[in-house]
């Protein structure tokens, strides 16, 4: 009897969660798209406010060079001419 009660409760919780997720998913997606759209608008407005000829420097984090990559210069292959 306890097993049947457990099954009924588990199925009830499953359908309840399914219903909640179906109701919340469109809201969360809309909220995410609104944030992305606002960010794009803000970036576009920043670009429009720049005066012509104005120079800006965007600092990027210091990227550590790959230790496996060695910068030894150009390699020139010479042929002997007889």
PDB file of N, CA, C and O in Angstrom:
ATOM      1  N   UNK A   1       0.813  -1.189   0.000  1.00  0.00           N
ATOM      2  CA  UNK A   1       0.000   0.000   0.000  1.00  0.00           C
ATOM      3  C   UNK A   1       0.861   1.259   0.000  1.00  0.00           C
ATOM      4  O   UNK A   1       0.536   2.246  -0.660  1.00  0.00           O
ATOM      5  N   UNK A   2       1.962   1.214   0.746  1.00  0.00           N
ATOM      6  CA  UNK A   2       2.849   2.373   0.803  1.00  0.00           C
ATOM      7  C   UNK A   2       3.517   2.614  -0.557  1.00  0.00           C
ATOM      8  O   UNK A   2       3.785   3.756  -0.932  1.00  0.00           O
ATOM      9  N   UNK A   3       3.779   1.539  -1.279  1.00  0.00           N
ATOM     10  CA  UNK A   3       4.413   1.669  -2.594  1.00  0.00           C
ATOM     11  C   UNK A   3       3.474   2.366  -3.581  1.00  0.00           C
ATOM     12  O   UNK A   3       3.912   3.211  -4.361  1.00  0.00           O
ATOM     13  N   UNK A   4       2.197   2.018  -3.550  1.00  0.00           N
ATOM     14  CA  UNK A   4       1.220   2.643  -4.442  1.00  0.00           C
ATOM     15  C   UNK A   4       1.077   4.127  -4.097  1.00  0.00           C
ATOM     16  O   UNK A   4       0.984   4.974  -4.986  1.00  0.00           O
ATOM     17  N   UNK A   5       1.060   4.429  -2.805  1.00  0.00           N
ATOM     18  CA  UNK A   5       0.977   5.817  -2.356  1.00  0.00           C
ATOM     19  C   UNK A   5       2.201   6.600  -2.856  1.00  0.00           C
ATOM     20  O   UNK A   5       2.071   7.734  -3.315  1.00  0.00           O
ATOM     21  N   UNK A   6       3.376   5.994  -2.764  1.00  0.00           N
ATOM     22  CA  UNK A   6       4.604   6.628  -3.243  1.00  0.00           C
ATOM     23  C   UNK A   6       4.534   6.890  -4.749  1.00  0.00           C
ATOM     24  O   UNK A   6       4.915   7.968  -5.206  1.00  0.00           O
ATOM     25  N   UNK A   7       4.058   5.926  -5.510  1.00  0.00           N
ATOM     26  CA  UNK A   7       3.938   6.073  -6.967  1.00  0.00           C
ATOM     27  C   UNK A   7       2.989   7.218  -7.307  1.00  0.00           C
ATOM     28  O   UNK A   7       3.292   8.036  -8.176  1.00  0.00           O
ATOM     29  N   UNK A   8       1.847   7.283  -6.633  1.00  0.00           N
ATOM     30  CA  UNK A   8       0.868   8.350  -6.898  1.00  0.00           C
ATOM     31  C   UNK A   8       1.452   9.714  -6.572  1.00  0.00           C
ATOM     32  O   UNK A   8       1.269  10.662  -7.334  1.00  0.00           O
ATOM     33  N   UNK A   9       2.150   9.825  -5.455  1.00  0.00           N
ATOM     34  CA  UNK A   9       2.770  11.100  -5.079  1.00  0.00           C
ATOM     35  C   UNK A   9       3.867  11.477  -6.079  1.00  0.00           C
ATOM     36  O   UNK A   9       3.968  12.637  -6.477  1.00  0.00           O
ATOM     37  N   UNK A  10       4.683  10.511  -6.482  1.00  0.00           N
ATOM     38  CA  UNK A  10       5.768  10.787  -7.432  1.00  0.00           C
ATOM     39  C   UNK A  10       5.215  11.241  -8.777  1.00  0.00           C
ATOM     40  O   UNK A  10       5.745  12.176  -9.376  1.00  0.00           O
ATOM     41  N   UNK A  11       4.165  10.598  -9.259  1.00  0.00           N
ATOM     42  CA  UNK A  11       3.554  10.991 -10.530  1.00  0.00           C
ATOM     43  C   UNK A  11       2.929  12.373 -10.401  1.00  0.00           C
ATOM     44  O   UNK A  11       3.031  13.193 -11.314  1.00  0.00           O
ATOM     45  N   UNK A  12       2.280  12.632  -9.267  1.00  0.00           N
ATOM     46  CA  UNK A  12       1.696  13.960  -9.024  1.00  0.00           C
ATOM     47  C   UNK A  12       2.749  15.057  -9.020  1.00  0.00           C
ATOM     48  O   UNK A  12       2.544  16.119  -9.608  1.00  0.00           O
ATOM     49  N   UNK A  13       3.873  14.808  -8.361  1.00  0.00           N
ATOM     50  CA  UNK A  13       4.967  15.791  -8.328  1.00  0.00           C
ATOM     51  C   UNK A  13       5.543  15.979  -9.722  1.00  0.00           C
ATOM     52  O   UNK A  13       5.866  17.102 -10.110  1.00  0.00           O
ATOM     53  N   UNK A  14       5.676  14.899 -10.478  1.00  0.00           N
ATOM     54  CA  UNK A  14       6.201  14.986 -11.843  1.00  0.00           C
ATOM     55  C   UNK A  14       5.320  15.891 -12.703  1.00  0.00           C
ATOM     56  O   UNK A  14       5.826  16.784 -13.381  1.00  0.00           O
ATOM     57  N   UNK A  15       4.004  15.664 -12.677  1.00  0.00           N
ATOM     58  CA  UNK A  15       3.109  16.485 -13.496  1.00  0.00           C
ATOM     59  C   UNK A  15       3.040  17.921 -12.991  1.00  0.00           C
ATOM     60  O   UNK A  15       2.883  18.844 -13.791  1.00  0.00           O
ATOM     61  N   UNK A  16       3.153  18.127 -11.694  1.00  0.00           N
ATOM     62  CA  UNK A  16       3.158  19.478 -11.138  1.00  0.00           C
ATOM     63  C   UNK A  16       4.401  20.245 -11.602  1.00  0.00           C
ATOM     64  O   UNK A  16       4.304  21.402 -12.013  1.00  0.00           O
ATOM     65  N   UNK A  17       5.560  19.598 -11.534  1.00  0.00           N
ATOM     66  CA  UNK A  17       6.788  20.235 -12.007  1.00  0.00           C
ATOM     67  C   UNK A  17       6.732  20.499 -13.509  1.00  0.00           C
ATOM     68  O   UNK A  17       7.198  21.536 -13.981  1.00  0.00           O
ATOM     69  N   UNK A  18       6.161  19.557 -14.255  1.00  0.00           N
ATOM     70  CA  UNK A  18       6.031  19.723 -15.695  1.00  0.00           C
ATOM     71  C   UNK A  18       5.163  20.940 -16.017  1.00  0.00           C
ATOM     72  O   UNK A  18       5.482  21.707 -16.926  1.00  0.00           O
ATOM     73  N   UNK A  19       4.083  21.116 -15.285  1.00  0.00           N
ATOM     74  CA  UNK A  19       3.187  22.247 -15.484  1.00  0.00           C
ATOM     75  C   UNK A  19       3.880  23.569 -15.126  1.00  0.00           C
ATOM     76  O   UNK A  19       3.739  24.562 -15.840  1.00  0.00           O
ATOM     77  N   UNK A  20       4.619  23.574 -14.030  1.00  0.00           N
ATOM     78  CA  UNK A  20       5.325  24.787 -13.606  1.00  0.00           C
ATOM     79  C   UNK A  20       6.393  25.168 -14.625  1.00  0.00           C
ATOM     80  O   UNK A  20       6.542  26.345 -14.955  1.00  0.00           O
ATOM     81  N   UNK A  21       7.133  24.189 -15.126  1.00  0.00           N
ATOM     82  CA  UNK A  21       8.185  24.470 -16.106  1.00  0.00           C
ATOM     83  C   UNK A  21       7.581  24.986 -17.399  1.00  0.00           C
ATOM     84  O   UNK A  21       8.129  25.906 -18.006  1.00  0.00           O
ATOM     85  N   UNK A  22       6.466  24.416 -17.835  1.00  0.00           N
ATOM     86  CA  UNK A  22       5.801  24.904 -19.048  1.00  0.00           C
ATOM     87  C   UNK A  22       5.331  26.340 -18.883  1.00  0.00           C
ATOM     88  O   UNK A  22       5.334  27.106 -19.846  1.00  0.00           O
ATOM     89  N   UNK A  23       4.930  26.712 -17.686  1.00  0.00           N
ATOM     90  CA  UNK A  23       4.464  28.074 -17.437  1.00  0.00           C
ATOM     91  C   UNK A  23       5.637  29.050 -17.319  1.00  0.00           C
ATOM     92  O   UNK A  23       5.529  30.199 -17.748  1.00  0.00           O
ATOM     93  N   UNK A  24       6.750  28.605 -16.744  1.00  0.00           N
ATOM     94  CA  UNK A  24       7.873  29.495 -16.476  1.00  0.00           C
ATOM     95  C   UNK A  24       8.824  29.644 -17.665  1.00  0.00           C
ATOM     96  O   UNK A  24       9.456  30.691 -17.802  1.00  0.00           O
ATOM     97  N   UNK A  25       8.944  28.645 -18.520  1.00  0.00           N
ATOM     98  CA  UNK A  25       9.921  28.676 -19.606  1.00  0.00           C
ATOM     99  C   UNK A  25       9.732  29.857 -20.553  1.00  0.00           C
ATOM    100  O   UNK A  25      10.710  30.547 -20.840  1.00  0.00           O
ATOM    101  N   UNK A  26       8.525  30.125 -21.053  1.00  0.00           N
ATOM    102  CA  UNK A  26       8.370  31.287 -21.943  1.00  0.00           C
ATOM    103  C   UNK A  26       8.744  32.598 -21.252  1.00  0.00           C
ATOM    104  O   UNK A  26       9.331  33.482 -21.878  1.00  0.00           O
ATOM    105  N   UNK A  27       8.410  32.731 -19.969  1.00  0.00           N
ATOM    106  CA  UNK A  27       8.764  33.932 -19.220  1.00  0.00           C
ATOM    107  C   UNK A  27      10.279  34.085 -19.129  1.00  0.00           C
ATOM    108  O   UNK A  27      10.798  35.184 -19.330  1.00  0.00           O
ATOM    109  N   UNK A  28      10.991  33.011 -18.833  1.00  0.00           N
ATOM    110  CA  UNK A  28      12.446  33.074 -18.708  1.00  0.00           C
ATOM    111  C   UNK A  28      13.105  33.377 -20.053  1.00  0.00           C
ATOM    112  O   UNK A  28      14.068  34.142 -20.117  1.00  0.00           O
ATOM    113  N   UNK A  29      12.588  32.777 -21.128  1.00  0.00           N
ATOM    114  CA  UNK A  29      13.144  33.035 -22.454  1.00  0.00           C
ATOM    115  C   UNK A  29      12.915  34.491 -22.843  1.00  0.00           C
ATOM    116  O   UNK A  29      13.818  35.142 -23.368  1.00  0.00           O
ATOM    117  N   UNK A  30      11.714  35.006 -22.590  1.00  0.00           N
ATOM    118  CA  UNK A  30      11.413  36.405 -22.913  1.00  0.00           C
ATOM    119  C   UNK A  30      12.314  37.340 -22.118  1.00  0.00           C
ATOM    120  O   UNK A  30      12.807  38.329 -22.660  1.00  0.00           O
ATOM    121  N   UNK A  31      12.531  37.048 -20.868  1.00  0.00           N
ATOM    122  CA  UNK A  31      13.393  37.878 -20.014  1.00  0.00           C
ATOM    123  C   UNK A  31      14.829  37.883 -20.553  1.00  0.00           C
ATOM    124  O   UNK A  31      15.483  38.925 -20.576  1.00  0.00           O
ATOM    125  N   UNK A  32      15.309  36.722 -20.982  1.00  0.00           N
ATOM    126  CA  UNK A  32      16.664  36.623 -21.523  1.00  0.00           C
ATOM    127  C   UNK A  32      16.786  37.415 -22.819  1.00  0.00           C
ATOM    128  O   UNK A  32      17.768  38.132 -23.013  1.00  0.00           O
ATOM    129  N   UNK A  33      15.802  37.296 -23.709  1.00  0.00           N
ATOM    130  CA  UNK A  33      15.837  38.047 -24.964  1.00  0.00           C
ATOM    131  C   UNK A  33      15.769  39.544 -24.712  1.00  0.00           C
ATOM    132  O   UNK A  33      16.426  40.314 -25.413  1.00  0.00           O
ATOM    133  N   UNK A  34      14.990  39.971 -23.729  1.00  0.00           N
ATOM    134  CA  UNK A  34      14.918  41.395 -23.399  1.00  0.00           C
ATOM    135  C   UNK A  34      16.271  41.916 -22.922  1.00  0.00           C
ATOM    136  O   UNK A  34      16.682  43.014 -23.296  1.00  0.00           O
ATOM    137  N   UNK A  35      16.960  41.132 -22.098  1.00  0.00           N
ATOM    138  CA  UNK A  35      18.285  41.541 -21.622  1.00  0.00           C
ATOM    139  C   UNK A  35      19.270  41.653 -22.780  1.00  0.00           C
ATOM    140  O   UNK A  35      20.056  42.598 -22.842  1.00  0.00           O
ATOM    141  N   UNK A  36      19.228  40.684 -23.699  1.00  0.00           N
ATOM    142  CA  UNK A  36      20.128  40.709 -24.851  1.00  0.00           C
ATOM    143  C   UNK A  36      19.826  41.920 -25.734  1.00  0.00           C
ATOM    144  O   UNK A  36      20.747  42.569 -26.230  1.00  0.00           O
ATOM    145  N   UNK A  37      18.553  42.224 -25.930  1.00  0.00           N
ATOM    146  CA  UNK A  37      18.168  43.355 -26.764  1.00  0.00           C
ATOM    147  C   UNK A  37      18.595  44.673 -26.118  1.00  0.00           C
ATOM    148  O   UNK A  37      19.091  45.565 -26.806  1.00  0.00           O
ATOM    149  N   UNK A  38      18.409  44.802 -24.818  1.00  0.00           N
ATOM    150  CA  UNK A  38      18.830  46.019 -24.118  1.00  0.00           C
ATOM    151  C   UNK A  38      20.342  46.202 -24.199  1.00  0.00           C
ATOM    152  O   UNK A  38      20.826  47.321 -24.373  1.00  0.00           O
ATOM    153  N   UNK A  39      21.080  45.118 -24.074  1.00  0.00           N
ATOM    154  CA  UNK A  39      22.547  45.193 -24.165  1.00  0.00           C
ATOM    155  C   UNK A  39      22.977  45.626 -25.558  1.00  0.00           C
ATOM    156  O   UNK A  39      23.896  46.432 -25.697  1.00  0.00           O
ATOM    157  N   UNK A  40      22.323  45.102 -26.594  1.00  0.00           N
ATOM    158  CA  UNK A  40      22.653  45.488 -27.966  1.00  0.00           C
ATOM    159  C   UNK A  40      22.333  46.955 -28.203  1.00  0.00           C
ATOM    160  O   UNK A  40      23.104  47.650 -28.864  1.00  0.00           O
ATOM    161  N   UNK A  41      21.209  47.443 -27.679  1.00  0.00           N
ATOM    162  CA  UNK A  41      20.853  48.853 -27.808  1.00  0.00           C
ATOM    163  C   UNK A  41      21.883  49.741 -27.131  1.00  0.00           C
ATOM    164  O   UNK A  41      22.292  50.770 -27.669  1.00  0.00           O
ATOM    165  N   UNK A  42      22.300  49.316 -25.927  1.00  0.00           N
ATOM    166  CA  UNK A  42      23.276  50.109 -25.168  1.00  0.00           C
ATOM    167  C   UNK A  42      24.595  50.201 -25.932  1.00  0.00           C
ATOM    168  O   UNK A  42      25.204  51.269 -25.998  1.00  0.00           O
ATOM    169  N   UNK A  43      25.035  49.084 -26.507  1.00  0.00           N
ATOM    170  CA  UNK A  43      26.287  49.097 -27.262  1.00  0.00           C
ATOM    171  C   UNK A  43      26.168  49.963 -28.501  1.00  0.00           C
ATOM    172  O   UNK A  43      27.113  50.662 -28.865  1.00  0.00           O
ATOM    173  N   UNK A  44      25.020  49.923 -29.150  1.00  0.00           N
ATOM    174  CA  UNK A  44      24.822  50.732 -30.345  1.00  0.00           C
ATOM    175  C   UNK A  44      24.814  52.211 -29.985  1.00  0.00           C
ATOM    176  O   UNK A  44      25.365  53.021 -30.730  1.00  0.00           O
ATOM    177  N   UNK A  45      24.206  52.583 -28.868  1.00  0.00           N
ATOM    178  CA  UNK A  45      24.184  53.980 -28.443  1.00  0.00           C
ATOM    179  C   UNK A  45      25.587  54.460 -28.087  1.00  0.00           C
ATOM    180  O   UNK A  45      25.939  55.606 -28.365  1.00  0.00           O
ATOM    181  N   UNK A  46      26.388  53.591 -27.474  1.00  0.00           N
ATOM    182  CA  UNK A  46      27.766  53.966 -27.154  1.00  0.00           C
ATOM    183  C   UNK A  46      28.555  54.256 -28.425  1.00  0.00           C
ATOM    184  O   UNK A  46      29.354  55.192 -28.456  1.00  0.00           O
ATOM    185  N   UNK A  47      28.342  53.473 -29.462  1.00  0.00           N
ATOM    186  CA  UNK A  47      29.060  53.683 -30.712  1.00  0.00           C
ATOM    187  C   UNK A  47      28.610  54.958 -31.393  1.00  0.00           C
ATOM    188  O   UNK A  47      29.418  55.612 -32.051  1.00  0.00           O
ATOM    189  N   UNK A  48      27.348  55.334 -31.259  1.00  0.00           N
ATOM    190  CA  UNK A  48      26.847  56.532 -31.901  1.00  0.00           C
ATOM    191  C   UNK A  48      27.344  57.792 -31.202  1.00  0.00           C
ATOM    192  O   UNK A  48      27.450  58.843 -31.836  1.00  0.00           O
ATOM    193  N   UNK A  49      27.651  57.709 -29.914  1.00  0.00           N
ATOM    194  CA  UNK A  49      28.091  58.883 -29.160  1.00  0.00           C
ATOM    195  C   UNK A  49      29.558  59.221 -29.392  1.00  0.00           C
ATOM    196  O   UNK A  49      30.012  60.292 -28.990  1.00  0.00           O
ATOM    197  N   UNK A  50      30.293  58.344 -30.019  1.00  0.00           N
ATOM    198  CA  UNK A  50      31.705  58.618 -30.274  1.00  0.00           C
ATOM    199  C   UNK A  50      31.823  59.680 -31.352  1.00  0.00           C
ATOM    200  O   UNK A  50      31.120  59.641 -32.361  1.00  0.00           O
ATOM    201  N   UNK A  51      32.717  60.627 -31.126  1.00  0.00           N
ATOM    202  CA  UNK A  51      32.960  61.656 -32.121  1.00  0.00           C
ATOM    203  C   UNK A  51      33.863  61.111 -33.211  1.00  0.00           C
ATOM    204  O   UNK A  51      34.633  60.177 -32.987  1.00  0.00           O
ATOM    205  N   UNK A  52      33.766  61.693 -34.376  1.00  0.00           N
ATOM    206  CA  UNK A  52      34.577  61.249 -35.500  1.00  0.00           C
ATOM    207  C   UNK A  52      36.040  61.512 -35.188  1.00  0.00           C
ATOM    208  O   UNK A  52      36.403  62.609 -34.765  1.00  0.00           O
ATOM    209  N   UNK A  53      36.858  60.533 -35.391  1.00  0.00           N
ATOM    210  CA  UNK A  53      38.290  60.657 -35.141  1.00  0.00           C
ATOM    211  C   UNK A  53      38.676  60.316 -33.712  1.00  0.00           C
ATOM    212  O   UNK A  53      39.866  60.296 -33.396  1.00  0.00           O
ATOM    213  N   UNK A  54      37.727  60.051 -32.848  1.00  0.00           N
ATOM    214  CA  UNK A  54      38.031  59.729 -31.469  1.00  0.00           C
ATOM    215  C   UNK A  54      38.615  58.322 -31.390  1.00  0.00           C
ATOM    216  O   UNK A  54      38.120  57.396 -32.033  1.00  0.00           O
ATOM    217  N   UNK A  55      39.653  58.174 -30.610  1.00  0.00           N
ATOM    218  CA  UNK A  55      40.322  56.888 -30.477  1.00  0.00           C
ATOM    219  C   UNK A  55      40.024  56.330 -29.094  1.00  0.00           C
ATOM    220  O   UNK A  55      40.185  57.016 -28.085  1.00  0.00           O
ATOM    221  N   UNK A  56      39.592  55.087 -29.064  1.00  0.00           N
ATOM    222  CA  UNK A  56      39.370  54.421 -27.783  1.00  0.00           C
ATOM    223  C   UNK A  56      40.186  53.138 -27.757  1.00  0.00           C
ATOM    224  O   UNK A  56      40.382  52.486 -28.783  1.00  0.00           O
ATOM    225  N   UNK A  57      40.652  52.793 -26.581  1.00  0.00           N
ATOM    226  CA  UNK A  57      41.431  51.568 -26.409  1.00  0.00           C
ATOM    227  C   UNK A  57      40.670  50.679 -25.447  1.00  0.00           C
ATOM    228  O   UNK A  57      40.455  51.036 -24.288  1.00  0.00           O
ATOM    229  N   UNK A  58      40.267  49.526 -25.933  1.00  0.00           N
ATOM    230  CA  UNK A  58      39.599  48.542 -25.090  1.00  0.00           C
ATOM    231  C   UNK A  58      40.664  47.603 -24.559  1.00  0.00           C
ATOM    232  O   UNK A  58      41.304  46.880 -25.322  1.00  0.00           O
ATOM    233  N   UNK A  59      40.849  47.617 -23.263  1.00  0.00           N
ATOM    234  CA  UNK A  59      41.868  46.759 -22.668  1.00  0.00           C
ATOM    235  C   UNK A  59      41.321  45.355 -22.520  1.00  0.00           C
ATOM    236  O   UNK A  59      40.240  45.149 -21.968  1.00  0.00           O
ATOM    237  N   UNK A  60      42.068  44.405 -23.010  1.00  0.00           N
ATOM    238  CA  UNK A  60      41.694  43.012 -22.834  1.00  0.00           C
ATOM    239  C   UNK A  60      42.598  42.420 -21.760  1.00  0.00           C
ATOM    240  O   UNK A  60      43.711  42.900 -21.547  1.00  0.00           O
ATOM    241  N   UNK A  61      42.124  41.389 -21.090  1.00  0.00           N
ATOM    242  CA  UNK A  61      42.958  40.792 -20.052  1.00  0.00           C
ATOM    243  C   UNK A  61      44.258  40.258 -20.652  1.00  0.00           C
ATOM    244  O   UNK A  61      44.298  39.817 -21.801  1.00  0.00           O
ATOM    245  N   UNK A  62      45.301  40.309 -19.858  1.00  0.00           N
ATOM    246  CA  UNK A  62      46.598  39.825 -20.333  1.00  0.00           C
ATOM    247  C   UNK A  62      46.485  38.354 -20.689  1.00  0.00           C
ATOM    248  O   UNK A  62      46.219  37.501 -19.842  1.00  0.00           O
ATOM    249  N   UNK A  63      46.692  38.087 -21.951  1.00  0.00           N
ATOM    250  CA  UNK A  63      46.644  36.692 -22.377  1.00  0.00           C
ATOM    251  C   UNK A  63      48.058  36.129 -22.314  1.00  0.00           C
ATOM    252  O   UNK A  63      48.989  36.655 -22.925  1.00  0.00           O
ATOM    253  N   UNK A  64      48.186  35.080 -21.582  1.00  0.00           N
ATOM    254  CA  UNK A  64      49.496  34.450 -21.458  1.00  0.00           C
ATOM    255  C   UNK A  64      49.769  33.686 -22.735  1.00  0.00           C
ATOM    256  O   UNK A  64      48.916  32.953 -23.235  1.00  0.00           O
ATOM    257  N   UNK A  65      50.955  33.866 -23.249  1.00  0.00           N
ATOM    258  CA  UNK A  65      51.293  33.175 -24.490  1.00  0.00           C
ATOM    259  C   UNK A  65      51.412  31.679 -24.225  1.00  0.00           C
ATOM    260  O   UNK A  65      51.752  31.237 -23.127  1.00  0.00           O
ATOM    261  N   UNK A  66      51.125  30.940 -25.250  1.00  0.00           N
ATOM    262  CA  UNK A  66      51.180  29.482 -25.159  1.00  0.00           C
ATOM    263  C   UNK A  66      52.644  29.068 -24.980  1.00  0.00           C
ATOM    264  O   UNK A  66      53.466  29.379 -25.841  1.00  0.00           O
ATOM    265  N   UNK A  67      52.990  28.384 -23.901  1.00  0.00           N
ATOM    266  CA  UNK A  67      54.396  28.009 -23.685  1.00  0.00           C
ATOM    267  C   UNK A  67      54.904  27.019 -24.726  1.00  0.00           C
ATOM    268  O   UNK A  67      56.114  26.917 -24.926  1.00  0.00           O
ATOM    269  N   UNK A  68      54.020  26.291 -25.392  1.00  0.00           N
ATOM    270  CA  UNK A  68      54.440  25.329 -26.405  1.00  0.00           C
ATOM    271  C   UNK A  68      54.766  26.015 -27.731  1.00  0.00           C
ATOM    272  O   UNK A  68      55.452  25.435 -28.573  1.00  0.00           O
ATOM    273  N   UNK A  69      54.292  27.217 -27.921  1.00  0.00           N
ATOM    274  CA  UNK A  69      54.502  27.939 -29.174  1.00  0.00           C
ATOM    275  C   UNK A  69      55.781  28.759 -29.051  1.00  0.00           C
ATOM    276  O   UNK A  69      55.891  29.652 -28.211  1.00  0.00           O
ATOM    277  N   UNK A  70      56.739  28.432 -29.904  1.00  0.00           N
ATOM    278  CA  UNK A  70      58.010  29.146 -29.865  1.00  0.00           C
ATOM    279  C   UNK A  70      58.086  30.079 -31.063  1.00  0.00           C
ATOM    280  O   UNK A  70      57.846  29.663 -32.196  1.00  0.00           O
ATOM    281  N   UNK A  71      58.416  31.320 -30.815  1.00  0.00           N
ATOM    282  CA  UNK A  71      58.543  32.292 -31.886  1.00  0.00           C
ATOM    283  C   UNK A  71      60.023  32.379 -32.245  1.00  0.00           C
ATOM    284  O   UNK A  71      60.773  33.127 -31.618  1.00  0.00           O
ATOM    285  N   UNK A  72      60.443  31.617 -33.251  1.00  0.00           N
ATOM    286  CA  UNK A  72      61.847  31.575 -33.617  1.00  0.00           C
ATOM    287  C   UNK A  72      62.119  32.317 -34.919  1.00  0.00           C
ATOM    288  O   UNK A  72      63.266  32.346 -35.365  1.00  0.00           O
ATOM    289  N   UNK A  73      61.132  32.905 -35.533  1.00  0.00           N
ATOM    290  CA  UNK A  73      61.343  33.659 -36.753  1.00  0.00           C
ATOM    291  C   UNK A  73      61.004  32.854 -37.986  1.00  0.00           C
ATOM    292  O   UNK A  73      60.433  31.766 -37.912  1.00  0.00           O
ATOM    293  N   UNK A  74      61.371  33.421 -39.125  1.00  0.00           N
ATOM    294  CA  UNK A  74      61.073  32.770 -40.400  1.00  0.00           C
ATOM    295  C   UNK A  74      62.125  31.716 -40.706  1.00  0.00           C
ATOM    296  O   UNK A  74      63.303  31.883 -40.390  1.00  0.00           O
ATOM    297  N   UNK A  75      61.692  30.652 -41.312  1.00  0.00           N
ATOM    298  CA  UNK A  75      62.594  29.599 -41.735  1.00  0.00           C
ATOM    299  C   UNK A  75      62.815  29.703 -43.233  1.00  0.00           C
ATOM    300  O   UNK A  75      61.860  29.701 -44.010  1.00  0.00           O
ATOM    301  N   UNK A  76      64.050  29.792 -43.631  1.00  0.00           N
ATOM    302  CA  UNK A  76      64.375  29.878 -45.059  1.00  0.00           C
ATOM    303  C   UNK A  76      65.140  28.635 -45.445  1.00  0.00           C
ATOM    304  O   UNK A  76      66.155  28.306 -44.831  1.00  0.00           O
ATOM    305  N   UNK A  77      64.662  27.949 -46.449  1.00  0.00           N
ATOM    306  CA  UNK A  77      65.301  26.733 -46.904  1.00  0.00           C
ATOM    307  C   UNK A  77      66.225  27.088 -48.085  1.00  0.00           C
ATOM    308  O   UNK A  77      65.767  27.546 -49.132  1.00  0.00           O
ATOM    309  N   UNK A  78      67.514  26.867 -47.893  1.00  0.00           N
ATOM    310  CA  UNK A  78      68.483  27.186 -48.933  1.00  0.00           C
ATOM    311  C   UNK A  78      68.814  25.933 -49.742  1.00  0.00           C
ATOM    312  O   UNK A  78      68.902  24.834 -49.194  1.00  0.00           O
ATOM    313  N   UNK A  79      68.993  26.109 -51.042  1.00  0.00           N
ATOM    314  CA  UNK A  79      69.449  25.005 -51.899  1.00  0.00           C
ATOM    315  C   UNK A  79      70.840  25.353 -52.387  1.00  0.00           C
ATOM    316  O   UNK A  79      71.152  26.502 -52.699  1.00  0.00           O
ATOM    317  N   UNK A  80      71.656  24.326 -52.440  1.00  0.00           N
ATOM    318  CA  UNK A  80      72.992  24.546 -52.979  1.00  0.00           C
ATOM    319  C   UNK A  80      72.918  24.492 -54.491  1.00  0.00           C
ATOM    320  O   UNK A  80      72.296  23.596 -55.062  1.00  0.00           O
ATOM    321  N   UNK A  81      73.557  25.457 -55.134  1.00  0.00           N
ATOM    322  CA  UNK A  81      73.608  25.496 -56.605  1.00  0.00           C
ATOM    323  C   UNK A  81      75.018  25.143 -57.035  1.00  0.00           C
ATOM    324  O   UNK A  81      75.980  25.764 -56.584  1.00  0.00           O
ATOM    325  N   UNK A  82      75.148  24.150 -57.904  1.00  0.00           N
ATOM    326  CA  UNK A  82      76.486  23.736 -58.365  1.00  0.00           C
ATOM    327  C   UNK A  82      76.901  24.500 -59.589  1.00  0.00           C
ATOM    328  O   UNK A  82      77.994  24.282 -60.112  1.00  0.00           O
TER     329      UNK A  82
END
